[in-house]
Amino acid sequence: MDYTQTFAISSAGMAVERMRVDVAALNLANASTLQTSDGVRYQPARVVARVASAAVSFADWFELGLDGNLSSIGLPEASVEPTGADPRMVHEPGHPFANDRGFVAYPGVDTATEMVTLMGALRAYEANVAALNMARTLALKALEIGGGA
């Protein structure tokens, strides 16, 4: 049995979840940033994971998995995209970046959503680590059983 496919699936899952943690942390860090060094307002981002072969049905995936041909399924591809959230307007008339009406446009970062994203990504990362460790343990046991015969 080829365990490298199992390791690759867990590794791809961990990479996507790490990217989610990084992007959520970046959004939280820039929640009060008015503009970047280029003079552009910070735009919150999100991670979007897509399956490489979307044309394959679940039944086909299941059959491929039963046949042990998981490499043809393809691993998820993740990309970072802007959320397009409207800026959060805060009334601060004395602020140097305030508009005519005294409002300052802060990035549209929802801290509650970002914290939920962080928690979910951390739990999914932990689940992928547990799956990777279990596959490693099974591979070592198989080698131990095969070596003792």
Residue, then its C-alpha position, 0 to 999 in steps of 0.5 A: m500500500d502506498y502511504t505517500q498519497t495519504f501523507a500528501i492529502s494531509s500535507a495539502g490540508m495543513a498547507v491550506e489551513r496554515m494559509r487561512v491562519d496567516v490571512a486571518a492574522l494579517n486581517l486582524a493585525n491591519a484592522s486599524t490600518l488606514q492605508t498602506s505605505d503606498g497610500v492605498r487602503y488595506q483590503p481584507a482578504r480571505v482564502v478560497a480553496r478549490v478542487a483541481s478537478a471539479a468535474v469529477s462527481f463524488a461517486d467517481w471520487f469514491e471509486l478512485g479511492l477504493d481502487g487506490n488511485l487517489s493521485s488522479i483526484g488532485l489536491p486542493e488549490a488555495s488562493v488569497e482573494p480580497t473580500g470586497a468588504d465595505p470600509r467601517m466608518v468611524h466618527e472621529p472629527g479630529h482625525p487627520f484622515a477624516n472626511d468632510r463629515g468627520f468620518v474615518a474609513y477603517p478597513g472592513v475587518d470583522t474581528a468576530t469572523e476572523m476569530v472564528t476563522l482562526m479557531g476553525a483553521l486551527r481545529a482543521y490543522e489539528a485534525n490533519v496532523a492527527a490523520l497524518n500521525m495515524a497514517r504514519t503509525l499504521a505504516l510503521k505497524a505494517l512494516e513491523i508486522g511484515g518484518g517479523a514474518 
